[in-house]
Amino acid sequence: MKLLVTGGAGYIGGIVATLLLEAGHEVTVLDDLSTGHRDGVPEGATFHEGRIDEAGDVLDPSYDGVLHFAAKSVVGESVEKPDLYWRTNVGGTLALLDAMRAAEVRRIVFSSTAATYGAPARMPITEDTPPVPTNPYGASKLSVDRMLEGEAHAYGLAAVSLRYFNVAGAYRGHGERHDPETHLIPNLLAVAAGERPHAQVFGTDYPTRDGTAVRDYLHVVDLADAHLRALTKATPGRHLVCNLGTGTGSTVQEVLEAVRKVTGHPVPVVESPRRAGDPPSLVASYDRAAAELGWVPGRDLTTMVADAWAYRQQHGGTAR
């Protein structure tokens, strides 16, 4: 298939583009490089530097589908600059859908987020859990999901939204290098690499198996595999929503121990009180993804950390 990958210079989009090329597809990447990296675009892909709302300059009827990763995705920033998230995530995606309709490209896989659910009390989170996002980032992604639902009903779009929490690991020279970095695993690895004196653990008195918060982590290759599977399962006139997760998750302490084991570094920590609004546990069920896509997570926490550590040792922190 001939495919457009928006945000294909970023961490997840670049790895998905790599796997698409390895599967024999023709890939075009559209990315404005505001957070992505030009060398993150895999060799063999055609690159167009531009915003999501410039997809009309790229798409034509020869394309078979779109995989949509381009977005602003930092929760704290979304609270401080909500207009940026509405403009980019919602307005940009609306322009993308308009361009797809004009070019008669009728298939899309959307990289959504489990942040659409907010902080529900019952775990694991299923697709029937009412979405109640607690920040503009999650709200903007939920708005796109609802846009896709309407496009599928009104115009026969074949659409799949994949909702997930935390992603880690690396693949073929592609790994995390955000600036600023807000994710737990790369920040712990920065301590192991000697770039920071210690890590900070927020809350050790949660009602969990070891007192630290539980979060769901997926290996980036497992996540990419789900996107490729969704591409083939998209059905005209239907918007399918699938959660991607493990159903159990890992505690902060378990992540910390995995980092210590993989790196051989003690990784000192400073314990701090809980952060306001942080729920004890956030994990997602993958039952629907297993039934609809034939997908199950295949790589464990140690593998995620080991792959991320190997990437950091080869490339350093946020720069290459």
C-alpha positions in Angstrom: 0.0 0.0 0.0 1.0 3.6 -0.4 0.7 5.3 2.9 1.1 8.8 4.5 2.5 8.8 8.0 1.9 12.1 9.8 4.4 12.7 12.5 6.7 10.1 11.0 9.9 12.0 12.2 8.9 11.4 15.8 9.6 8.5 18.2 6.5 6.3 17.5 5.7 7.5 14.0 9.3 6.9 12.9 9.3 3.3 14.1 5.9 2.6 12.5 7.2 4.1 9.2 10.2 1.8 9.5 8.1 -1.3 10.0 5.8 -0.3 7.2 8.8 -0.1 4.9 10.1 -3.4 6.1 6.7 -4.9 5.3 7.0 -3.7 1.7 4.7 -0.6 1.8 5.5 2.7 0.1 5.7 5.4 2.8 5.5 9.2 2.8 6.3 11.1 6.0 4.7 14.5 6.7 6.3 16.2 9.8 7.0 19.9 10.6 10.0 18.9 12.8 8.7 20.9 15.7 9.3 18.0 18.0 10.5 15.3 15.5 13.9 14.9 14.0 14.9 14.8 10.3 17.1 11.8 10.9 14.2 10.0 12.6 12.6 9.6 9.1 13.6 6.1 8.0 15.7 5.6 4.9 13.4 4.7 2.0 10.5 7.0 3.0 9.7 10.1 1.0 9.8 13.2 3.3 7.7 16.3 3.2 8.3 19.0 5.8 5.0 20.6 6.7 2.2 20.8 9.2 -0.8 18.5 9.5 -3.0 21.1 7.9 -0.8 20.9 4.8 -1.6 17.3 4.1 -3.6 18.5 1.0 -0.3 19.3 -0.6 0.8 15.7 -0.4 -2.3 13.5 -0.6 -3.8 12.3 -3.9 -5.9 9.4 -5.0 -2.9 7.1 -5.3 -2.7 6.8 -1.5 -4.3 3.9 0.2 -4.4 5.3 3.7 -3.1 7.5 6.5 -1.5 6.7 9.8 -1.9 9.8 12.0 0.7 10.4 14.8 1.3 14.2 14.4 0.1 16.0 17.6 1.1 18.0 20.6 1.3 15.5 23.4 2.6 17.0 26.7 -0.1 17.1 29.4 1.3 20.0 31.4 1.8 22.1 28.3 -1.8 21.5 27.3 -2.9 23.0 30.6 -0.7 26.0 30.1 -1.4 26.4 26.3 -4.8 24.8 25.5 -5.2 26.9 22.4 -2.1 25.2 20.9 -3.6 21.8 21.5 -7.0 22.7 20.0 -5.4 24.3 17.0 -2.9 21.5 16.3 -4.6 18.4 17.4 -8.2 19.2 16.5 -7.9 21.9 13.8 -5.0 20.1 12.1 -6.8 16.8 12.1 -9.9 18.4 10.6 -7.8 19.8 7.8 -6.3 16.3 7.3 -9.7 14.7 7.1 -10.8 17.4 4.6 -7.7 16.6 2.5 -8.4 12.9 2.7 -12.0 13.3 1.5 -10.9 15.6 -1.3 -8.2 13.0 -2.4 -10.6 10.1 -1.9 -8.3 8.5 0.6 -10.7 6.5 2.8 -8.6 4.7 5.4 -7.0 6.1 8.6 -5.4 4.7 11.8 -5.3 7.3 14.5 -2.8 7.2 17.4 -5.1 8.3 20.2 -4.5 8.0 23.9 -5.9 6.5 27.0 -5.8 10.0 28.5 -9.2 10.3 26.9 -10.6 8.3 29.9 -9.3 10.6 32.6 -8.8 8.8 35.9 -11.6 6.2 36.2 -11.9 4.3 39.5 -12.3 0.8 37.9 -9.3 -1.0 36.4 -8.5 -2.2 33.8 -10.0 0.4 31.6 -12.1 -1.0 28.7 -13.5 0.8 25.7 -16.9 1.0 27.5 -15.3 3.1 30.3 -16.9 6.6 29.9 -14.3 9.1 28.5 -13.8 12.0 31.0 -10.5 13.6 30.1 -8.9 15.7 32.8 -6.7 18.0 30.6 -6.8 19.7 27.2 -4.5 17.1 25.7 -6.9 14.2 26.5 -9.8 16.3 25.5 -8.3 17.2 22.1 -7.6 13.5 21.3 -11.2 12.6 22.3 -12.5 15.3 20.0 -10.5 13.7 17.1 -12.0 10.3 18.0 -15.5 11.8 17.8 -14.6 13.5 14.5 -13.6 10.1 13.1 -16.9 8.6 14.3 -18.8 11.3 12.4 -16.7 10.9 9.3 -17.2 7.1 9.3 -21.0 7.5 9.6 -21.4 10.4 7.1 -18.7 9.6 4.5 -17.9 5.9 4.8 -14.4 6.5 6.3 -12.6 3.4 7.5 -11.2 4.5 10.8 -9.4 2.9 13.8 -8.4 4.7 17.0 -5.8 3.1 19.2 -5.7 4.3 22.9 -2.7 3.6 25.1 -0.7 5.0 28.0 3.1 4.8 28.2 5.5 3.6 25.5 9.1 2.6 25.9 11.9 0.7 24.2 13.7 1.3 20.9 14.0 -0.2 17.4 16.8 -0.1 14.8 18.3 3.2 15.9 15.0 4.9 16.8 14.4 5.7 20.4 13.0 8.4 22.7 14.7 11.8 22.7 12.1 14.3 23.8 13.1 17.8 25.0 12.0 18.2 27.7 11.7 14.6 28.7 8.7 13.8 30.9 8.6 10.0 30.7 9.7 7.8 33.6 12.0 5.2 31.9 14.2 7.6 30.0 14.5 9.9 33.1 15.6 6.9 35.2 18.1 5.9 32.5 19.4 9.4 32.6 20.3 8.8 36.3 22.0 5.5 35.4 23.9 7.3 32.7 25.3 9.8 35.2 23.3 12.8 33.7 21.3 13.3 36.8 22.2 12.8 40.5 18.9 11.0 41.4 15.4 10.2 40.4 12.2 11.4 42.1 9.4 9.1 43.2 6.1 10.8 43.8 4.1 8.9 46.4 5.0 5.6 48.2 1.7 5.2 50.1 -0.7 4.3 47.3 -3.0 1.3 47.8 -0.9 -0.8 45.3 1.2 -3.9 45.7 4.3 -1.9 46.8 2.9 1.5 47.6 4.0 3.2 44.3 1.7 4.2 41.5 0.8 1.6 38.8 1.0 2.6 35.1 0.7 0.6 31.8 3.8 0.3 29.7 4.1 -1.0 26.1 7.1 -1.7 24.0 7.1 0.6 21.0 7.4 -2.4 18.6 4.3 -4.0 20.1 2.6 -0.6 19.7 3.7 -0.3 16.1 2.5 -3.8 15.3 -0.9 -2.9 16.5 -1.0 0.1 14.1 0.0 -2.2 11.2 -2.7 -4.7 12.1 -5.3 -1.9 12.4 -4.5 -0.7 8.9 -5.6 -4.0 7.5 -8.7 -4.3 9.8 -10.2 -0.8 9.0 -13.7 -1.2 7.6 -15.5 1.4 5.5 -18.2 3.2 7.5 -16.9 2.0 10.9 -14.9 3.7 13.6 -13.2 1.0 15.7 -11.7 2.0 19.1 -9.2 -0.4 20.7 -7.3 0.0 23.9 -3.7 -1.2 24.0 -2.3 -2.2 27.3 -1.3 -5.1 29.5 -4.2 -5.2 31.9 -1.9 -5.3 34.9 0.8 -2.5 34.5 3.9 -2.0 36.5 4.6 0.0 39.6 7.1 2.8 39.7 9.2 0.6 42.1 9.1 -2.3 39.5 10.3 0.0 36.8 13.0 1.3 39.0 14.2 -2.2 39.8 14.1 -3.1 36.1 16.4 -0.1 35.4 18.8 -1.1 38.2 18.9 -4.7 36.9 19.5 -3.8 33.3 22.0 -1.0 33.9 23.8 -2.3 36.9 23.5 1.2 38.4 22.0 1.8 41.9 19.8 4.7 40.6 19.3 6.6 43.9 15.9 8.1 44.4 14.4 10.9 46.5 10.9 10.1 47.8 8.4 12.9 47.5 4.7 13.3 48.4 2.0 12.3 45.9 1.3 14.8 43.1 -2.1 16.3 43.1 -4.5 14.4 40.8 -2.2 11.4 40.3 -4.4 8.2 40.5 -3.1 5.1 42.1 -3.5 2.9 39.0 -4.0 3.4 35.3 -4.0 0.2 33.2 -5.9 -0.7 30.0 -7.5 -3.9 28.9 -6.5 -5.3 25.5 -9.4 -7.8 25.1 -11.0 -5.9 22.2 -7.6 -5.5 20.4 -7.0 -9.2 20.8 -10.4 -10.0 19.3 -10.5 -7.4 16.6 -6.9 -7.1 15.6 -5.4 -10.4 16.8 -3.0 -8.3 18.9 -1.4 -9.1 22.3 1.6 -7.4 23.9 4.6 -9.6 23.5 7.6 -7.8 25.1 8.0 -7.4 28.9 9.2 -4.5 31.0 12.8 -5.7 31.1 13.0 -5.9 27.3 11.6 -2.3 27.1 14.2 -1.0 29.5 17.1 -3.0 27.9 16.2 -1.7 24.4 15.9 1.9 25.7 19.2 1.6 27.5 21.0 0.2 24.5 19.7 3.1 22.4 20.8 5.7 25.0 24.3 4.1 25.2 24.6 4.4 21.5 23.1 7.8 20.9 23.2 9.6 24.2 20.3 11.6 25.7 18.2 13.9 23.5 20.8 14.5 20.8 22.5 12.3 18.3 
